[in-house]
Amino acid sequence: MTGHGNPGGPVLVVGFVGVTLGAIGAFQPDRSVIYVEEPDVVRKRHVHEQIDGVAFVRGLIEWEYHRPGTADAFYLAHRDLRPSAVIPAIEYATPFAARLAERYGLPGAGLGAAQILRDKALLRQVSAAAGIANPVSVAVTGPDELRAFLRGRSGPVVLKPANRQASVGTRVVHGPADADTAWADCLVQDEGVFVPDRPIELSMLAEEYVEGPEYSVEMLVRDGGALFVNVTGKQLFPGPHPVEMAHTVPAGIPEELAALLGAQTLRVVDAVGFRDGVVHCEWIVAGGVPYLVECAGRLAGGGILDTIQLAYPVELLRSYYAVMKGEDLPGELPRQAKGGAAVRFLSAAPGRVTAVHGVEAARQVDGVFLVAVTAAPGDRFTDLRHSWDRAGIVMATADSAAEALRRAETAAGMVRIDIEGEA
C-alpha cells in the first residue's frame, strides 16, 4: 500500500508520552520523529530534557494544539515539513492530529470523527442514533440539575465531565442529598503537568449508573475496517471514584461476548465515520447488553498497549504507525492471544509518604516484568480520585490472563507504602 504523504518525511507525534520512547525507538529510524506539545506542558514536564539524546527524535515544536483552529495555523506555518504521518499520542491531541492529517493529505481519523469522540455528550447522541445502547445521560450545569436527575432515578448516577480523560472529575452519586458535595468534588479537575495552565471549559454530564463487568476494546482501523481487535478485562478500585485497578489481556470471556463487543465497537467506528487509526472503546455489559461508556480515538493508556503486545504477541504500535503512514503492515496480525498479561495498579492512603518497601521482592515474582512505584518519600497523596492519583504499576505475563493477574496481584501485595496521616 502506498502512502499519501512523503515516505521519507518525519512522523509528527502530537502529545509527548515518555513511556513510549523505547517502544517507538525499536522501529523508527534516527531523526524521524518530531513531537508537537503545548508550551506549558513542555516546561512543566521538562520535555526537552527527556528527548535530549533520543536517536529517533528530530525535534520538538511547541504549539497550543488544544485550541480549536490551531491545526490549520500549524499547517500554514509548516507546509514544508511534508510528514509521512500524524499520530495523536494523547486524548487531547486527537482533533488537532485528525485535522492536521487532513491538511497534509494523510491517513487519519477525520476531524468530524475525532470531535465526536472527544465530546462524550455528542458521542452519546451519535452512537444512540446508530442503535448502540447508552446509559441515560443529560448535561448538567450545577447541583440543582444533578439533584433533579437523581430524583428521577431509582439508583445511583455517575457525574462526569464530557471533555476530560483519566477519570478526572468523575464520581458515583447515590442520592439527592449528596448532590452538592458531589458537584463540588467533581469540579476539582486539575491535571497538573499534563495540561496547559489555561483553564479547560467545564462540561458536565449526569448519567444512569449501569452495573456490570467492564471491558475495553482496542481496535486497529484502516479505511473504517477492523485489522486487529482485542478485548481487555477491567477491575475498579472500591470507592466513589471509578478508577481502574487492574487490566487483563485477553479478557477471558466467552468467544460470543468478545465477538459482540468487537462488533459493537465497529458499529461505533462506522457511526462516527472514523477512518484510520486506533480506537479504545469502553463498555459495561448488563443483562447481556454492552452499554457504551466512552470511546477514544487513540491508543489505550494504563499499560494496555504493553500487555496486548506481550499476550498475543503483536507489534501493535508499529502496525499503528504503518496504518497512519499508509504503508503495508509489518506482518500478519493475530486473531487470538497465545498467552496472558495483566496490569495491577498501586494505591496509597491519604497523607505524606514516609517510606516505600518491597519493590525488589515484587520484581522477583515469576512472570513480573515491571514494578514501577511513583510514590516517593515526601510525596503527598489525597483520596484516589482519578488515574493520576495511583501510586504505581505492576505488570506480569503468564500462560493465561488469570494467572498473569494473580502474579501481578501477588507482586503488588509485596509493595508497602508507609503513610503519615495529616490533619
N, C-alpha and C positions, 0 to 999 in steps of 0.2 A: 504494500500500500504506500502511495506517495503522499507526503505531507504537503500542506498548502503554503507553508511558510518557507523559511530559509533553513535547509537541513544543517548547515554549518553555523547557524545563528545561536545565540545564547538562549538558555531557558530562563524565563522570568518567573521567580518564585515570590508570590505576594504573601507576606507574613513570614516572620522568622520563627522556626521551631528548632531549637538547638539539639534536641534529642535525635533528630533525623539526620544530622550531619554525617555520621558514619555510614548509614544506610545509603544515602544519596551518593556518597563518595565511592561506593562499591561499583557503580556503573557509569557515573557521569565523568567525562574526561576533564583534564585540568582546564581551569579558566573557562568553564562552560555555563556557569550559573550566576545570574545577577539577582540579588534579593531586593525586594521593594518593601520598605517598612516605614511606619509612621515615625516622624522625628522624635516625638515624646517617648515612644517605645524604644527606639534606638538608644536614646540617652539613659532611660531607666533600666534597661536590660543589658547595657554595655555590649551592644551587638557588634560594634567594630572590633572589640577585643575578642569576642567569641569566634569571629570568622577570620581573624588575622592568622595567616599561615595555612588556612584550609585550601588544599590544592585546587579543588574544583570551583572555588568561588572566584569569580571575575570582578565583582564589585557589589556595591550597595547603593541604592538610590533611595533617598529619604523623600517620602511623598505622603500627603494626607489622604490616603485612599479610602478612609471611612466616609469621607464627604461625598455626597452624590455629585455626579458630573465630572469627577476628577480623572476618570479613566480616559475620557476624550481629551482632556487637557494634557494628560501624560502622553497619549499617542501623538498629539500635535507637536509636543516638545521633543519626542524621541522616535520619530519616524525612522531614523537611520539605524535603530537597533536591529530591526528585522529579525525578531526572535524566532526560534523554532517551536516554542511552546510557551503558554502562560499557565502557571499552576497556582491555584489557591491553596495555601497551606493551613489557613485557619478560617473559622466561621465568618468573621467579619470581612474577610478578603473576597468572598465568593462573588458578590455583584461586580466589584471592580474588575476582578480577573475575567469574568464572563464577558463584560463589555470590552475589555482590552483585547481579548481573543477575537471578538467580532471585528474590531477595528483593524487588527493585523491579518484578518482572514485565516484564523487558525481554529482547530477544533476546540470546543468548549461547551459549557452547559447551555449557553444562551442567556442573555440578560434577563429576559422575562422569567425563565425558569429559576434563575438564581434569586431574583427578587421575591418570587413566591415562596421559595424555600426559606428565605431569611425572615419572613414575616409569618409567624405561627398562626395568626388570625386569618391571613389571606390563604395560607395553605389549608386550613380547615375548610374554608369556603370552596376552594377549587377541588380538593380531594373528595369532599362530600358530594359535589356535583357529578363526580365520576363514579359514585356508588360505593365509595370506601367508607367503612364505619369510623366515625369520630366521636369522642366524648362531646356531650352538650357543652357549648362554650359561648361566653359572652364577654365583650370588652367592658371593663370597669375602670372608673376614674377616681374612686375613693371608697372608704369603708362602708358608706351607706349603700352603695350599689352592690358591694360584696355581701353585705348583710341581707339585702333583698334577695339575692341569688340563693344564699344559704337557706332562707326561709321557704323557698320554693322547691328545695330538695329534701329527700328523706335521709341522706347520708352526708359524709364529708365531701368537700370540694378541694380542688387544687387551685391555688393562686400563684400566677407566674407571669414573668414578662413575655411579651410576644417577640422580643428582639434581642435576647441575650443568649449566652452559652453557659455550659458547665454547671447547670442547675442554679445559677446565680439568681437570687430573688425569688426562689420557688419554695412553697410551703403547703402542707396539707392542713386545711382548716376544718374543724369538727363541728362548729356551730355558730349561730349568730353572735353569741356572747364573746367569741374570740375575734370578731371582725376587726376591731380597732387595733388590737395587739398584732394580729397577723399582717394587717396592712402596713403598719409602721416597721415591722420586721422585714417585710419583703421590699421595702423601699431602700434598704441597705444593699446596694448593687455595686460596690466598689471592687473592681478587678485589679487594682493596683498597677503593677508594672506591665500588665498585659494589654492595656488600652491607653489611648491618648488622655491627656489631662482634661481636655474639654468634656463637658457632660454629654451623655447619650440620652436621647429623648425617652421619656417614660411612656411605656405602652404595656398595660396590664390586662391579663385575661383571668376570668374565673371559670373553672371547668369542672364538669362532673368527675368524681373520683371513680375510676374503673379499677376493680380489684381483680388481680390475676397475675400469672407469671409474666415476666418481662423479657423481651428479646430485642436484638437489633439485627438488621440485615445489611451486610456490606456487599455492594454490587458494583462491578466494573462495567461501564456502559459505553458502547460505541454506536453512533447513529441511532440512539434510542433503544438499542437491543442489549440484552444482558450477555456479557462474556464470561463472567465469574460471579458466583453467588455463595455467600457464607451466612450462616445464622449463628449468632452469639447469644449464649445464655447470660442473664444478668441477675445479680442479687444486690439489694439495697441495705445500707446501714439502718438500724432501727432509729426511730425519731421522726419529728415533724417535717424534716427536710429530706427529700428523696435523692440522696447522694449515693452513687453506685459504690458498692463494697467489693464486688467480685465479677469477673467475666470468665466464661468458659467457652472454648472453641474446640470442636463444634458444640452446639447447644445440647446434644444428647437427647433429642426429642424424636418422636416418630417421623418417618420419612414423609408421611402425608401432611403433617403440620409444617415441616420445613419447606415442603413444596408450596404449601398455601402461603406462607409468609413471603417466600420468594416471588410468587405470582402477584401478591398484593403490592409488594414493593415495585414491581414492574408496572403495575397499574398507576402508582404514584408518578413514576418516571414519565409515563405516557400522558397523565393528566396535566402535569405542569409543563410538558414539552421539553424535558431535559434531553440534551443531545449526546454530549461526550463528557466522560469523567467518571467520578465515583460518587455514589450516594450512600449515606449511612442513615437508615430509617429505623426508628424505634417503635416497638409495638407492645401492647398489653393484650393478652388473649383471655377473654372472658366468655364462658359458655361456648367455647369452640370458635368464637369470632375474634379475629385480630382487629383491635382498635388502634388507629394511628395516634401515636404520641407526638412525634415530630420527625422531620427528615432534614438532613443536611447534605449539601452538595459538595462535600469534601471528604477526605479520609477520616476515619474514626480516630479519636484520641484514646487516652486511657490504656495504652499498651495493646489495643485490639489488633493493630496492624502487625505487631511483632508476633502475637500469638497465632494469627492466621498464617503468616509466612512460615512458622515453625510446624504447625499442626498438619498442613496439607502435604508436603511443603510447596510453596509457590513464591515466585518473585513478583509479588503483587505491586510493590512500589515501582519497580522497573517497568512492569506491564502498564501501569497507570501513566507513566511518563511517555511510553511508546504510543498509547492512545492519544495523548494530548499533542504529540508531535506528528500524528498521522502516519506513524510507522507500523511495520509488521510487529507482532508480539514477539518477545524473546524466546518463546516456547509455547507448547500446548498447556492450557490452563486446566488444572484438575477439577473434577466434579465432586469428588469425595475426599475428606481428610483421611490421612493414613495414621494419624495419632491424635493426641490431645494436648492442649496447652491452656493455661489459666493464669489469671491475674488476681491477686488479693491485695487490696489497699490497706494501709495502716491509718489508724486514727489516734488522737491524743485527747486527753481530758482538758478542759479549760484551765489555764494557768500558765506559769512560766516553766519551761523545760530546764531541768537541773542536770539530767544525765540520760544517755541512751545506752542500753545494754543488749547483748545477744546478737548483734549483726553478723559477726563472723561465724557463730554457731549456726545461724539461719542459712548462711551461704553453703554450709556443708550438707544440708539436706539433699538427698538423692533427687535429681531432676531439676533442682532450683538453679536457674541461670542468672537471676538478677535479684538483689536485695538493695534497694536504694531508699535511705531514710533522709527526708528533707528536714526533719526536726533536728535542731542543734541546741546545745546549752545556751540559755539566754533568750531563745525564741519564745514568743507568747502565742498561745492558741486560745481561740474562742470556741463556742459551740460549733459543731460540724454543720455548717450552713450551706456549703457548696463544694464543688470538686477541688477548688484551690485550697480548702481547709484540710485536706487529707495530709497525713504526716509521712507518707512513703508508699512504696510499691514493692510487691514480691511477684515474680513470675516463675513458672515451673512448667515442665513438659513431662509427658508420660505416654504410655500406650493408649490411654483413654483420657477424655476430658475430666471425668470424675476423679480419676487417680491424680491427674495434674492439679486439680483444685485441692485435693486432700494434702498433697505435698506443699502447695503454696500456703495453705492454712496452717500446716504444721510449722513451717518456717516463720510465718507471721506471728504465731503464738510464742516464738522464742525471743522476739524483739520486745523489749520493755522500755517505755519512755517515761522516766520519772518526772512528775509534775509537782510544782509547788503552787498550791492554790493561792489566789489573790482575792482580796476583797473587791 
